[in-house]
């Protein structure tokens, strides 16, 4: 729906209406900012349907947490972009998103962020490369990348301090990075 000229208001007026909890301003806010915010989200999640869901969640969060917006720290648009960006990143880190990506990779034909053209497992035997890690590092990488657990879930489920999980993951990634650089 095109924005009507009468709905164009300054950011200051928009903020004032949001502070006064004028719910009618939400549609104006959406009309003014949703195209740019949707673009930011889509760049991160890569799937239109998911981007639409994240954008909707973002507007709910923007409305619900507007009392936390501090004009002295930045513009309204910047604050909203940060909310959208953070929600999009949370989405792609979610187990649900990762599982969908691994199950729908063929259906989306490369539209998911880890497209088949970008990574072809036939070029590198991942399991063989991971065998070069020490057992503690290998366990963490297996759980993170093949089981889809977060570092916090690994710490909790396997009774390993979170700092240790993070250190092992970081060490493994550094080792693998050096290993792959040598494979040019």
Secondary structure, 3 states (H helix, E strand, C coil): CCCCHHHCCCHHHHHHHHHCCCCCHHHHHHHHHHHHHHHHHHHHHCCHHHHHHHHHHHHHHHHHCHHHCCHHHCCHHHHHHHHHHHHHHHHHHCHHHHHHHHHHHHHHCCCCCCCCCCCCCCCCCHHHHHCCCCHHHHHHHHHHHHCCCCHHHHHHHHCCCHHHHHHHHHHHHHHHHHHHHCCC
